[in-house]
Amino acid sequence: MYTSVDFVKTFLFHLKIYDFVCALIFCNRYLCRNILYAMKRIKIFISSVSDEFKEERSMLCEYLRTDVLFGKLFETFIFENNPAESKAPQDVYLKEVEQCDVYIGIIGAKYGYEDSEGVSPTEREYDKASELCKHRLIFINSTTEHDRHPKEKNFIKKIEQSVVRKTFIDADGLRAAVYAALIRYLEEKEIIRWRPFDASFDNDATLDDLDEEKIRNFIKIARSKRNFILPVETPIDEFLKHLDLLSNDGRIANAAILLFGKKPQKFFPSSEIKCIQLFGNTMERPAPSYQIYKGDVFELVNQATAFVMSRVNNWVGVRGDKDSAMVQTRQELPMEAVQEAIVNAICHRDYTSNGSVQVMLFKNRLEIWSPGQLPFGMTIESLYKPHRSLPVNPLLAEPMYWNGYIEKIGSGTEDMVKRCINHSLKSPEFFQDNDFKVIFWRPTSANENINAEQSVKMVPDRVKRLLRIMDGELSISEILKLLQLKHRGNLMKEYLSPALGKYIEMTLPDTPKSPAQKYRLTSDGLNVKRMLTMA
C-alpha cells in the first residue's frame, strides 16, 4: 500500500493510465489497490475449434491488446499468432495452457478434429487448464444449440459441472461478456478494487432520509433474536457507525438506505421486486396477478414471500381430536425455503444492475431471478453442499442476520434442498447465466407429489454405494479403487449396468469402449446422492 499520493500519481501517469484511473475513481466504481501488479502481465489463452471462431478470436486478441486497461494488464495467445515450430501443434498449445493464468474457451456447434482417443484439441486444452487449476472462463454460442455435435454437447455437460459459463449471440455480445468476466477477475484478484455497492457512499442521502422508527424496531428484534448489544435508545448516528453504515464525515452507506430508508427506491429504483402469477408453464398473458413491491429490504422479503404463499395450494386435514378446534394444514411449498430464496435474491443481488429481482409463479414451478453472479470460486454444485458464506453485499447481509432472516454459516441453499425433500418435493435447482435463478418444482397433482425417501429406497444398495463415491468424472480403475473392488466384470454387472442411463452416464457415449471413457452422475443421480448425503 502506498502512502505517498504524489508518488502514486507520478507512477500512474508514467503508465499513461492516470486519467483512466481518475475517471474510474470519479465514477466510484474501481479503486486501484496495487497497480504495480500490472508490471507482470497476466497471460490469457483463447481456445476454440480453429475453423469455427477465427474472426471472434482475432477480435478478442485485438480488443485486449488495444484496450486502455486490458492492454497493460493482459498478454493474449491465439492459434493464429503461433510461429511455425517443429513441435506438434497440440504440444505447443498445451504448453501455452500450462503457462497461462486465464483460460478462455469459446464453444459452438463443432467438436473439431479428434485424436486417436476420440478427444478434440479444445477439450484437451480445457482438461489441462482444469488439471492445473487455471482460472477458466467459458462462453457458449447459444445460436448453435440445435446444430451442436453430440460430443460437443457432452463437453458442455462436463464444463457445467465445475465452471459457470456465459452465453453469447454474436461477436459484440462475446466482447461484452469477456469484458465483464475479466473485470470481475481483476476485482477478485484485487488487482483493481471495487468497493462493494452496499459499502459505497455514492448517494445524496442524509439522516432525514432514514426512518428512525424502522431503526428502533430493528434494534428490538435484533436484541430478542440475536442478543444484539446496542440498547433501543442508542443515538441513530452511533447505531449506524456500529454497523459501518455511516462514515466519519457523515456520509450514509447505500446499505443504510436499503435497510432503513423512508423511500429506498428514490435512490435505487431497481431495488424493487416484481412478482407475477401465471396460468400456465410459460410467460404468456393474461396474468391473474402482477405486483411491483417497493420499500426496504425487510418489507420486500415479507411482501414477496406473502405473494407466493398466498397463491400456492394449501392442504387442509381433518380434525384429529373432536374436543379440539385445531386442524392440520400443509402448504405445497415450504415457506422457509421460499423465504430463504427470496432473501438470497435480495441480499446477494448486483445493485449496480438496472434489473430487478423477479418472482414468477408458474403452474408447475416457482422461479426466483436475481441480477448478479455467484461469488468468485463458487459453483452451482457447491450450493448443494456445506460451503462458506460469501455475501456479495456484506453490510446488507449483516443486519439481515441480526433480524433472523439469514444465517452466517453458508447453509441457506443446503437447507432449501433439505426442506423441499422433507416436504416430499423434488430438489430445487440453481442456474447461473446472465442472472442467478432458483427453481422450486410444484406438485401439479397428488400422483406427482413424489415422496423422496421412498424413491431413494427403491434404488439398489449397490447402486447407492456407487452413487456415494461418484465425484466428477471417474474411470473404471478409479471407481474400482474407490469401491475397493478387484474385478471389472463384477463392477460392470452389479454396479454400473443397473445405474447406467438413469443415475450414471458415459462421458463418451458414442465410443463406449474408448480407453478414455469415464462415468459421471446424471441429474437424477445427483439428486439421489444429495438425498443419501443428507439422510
Disulfide bonds with the S-S distance in Angstrom:
none
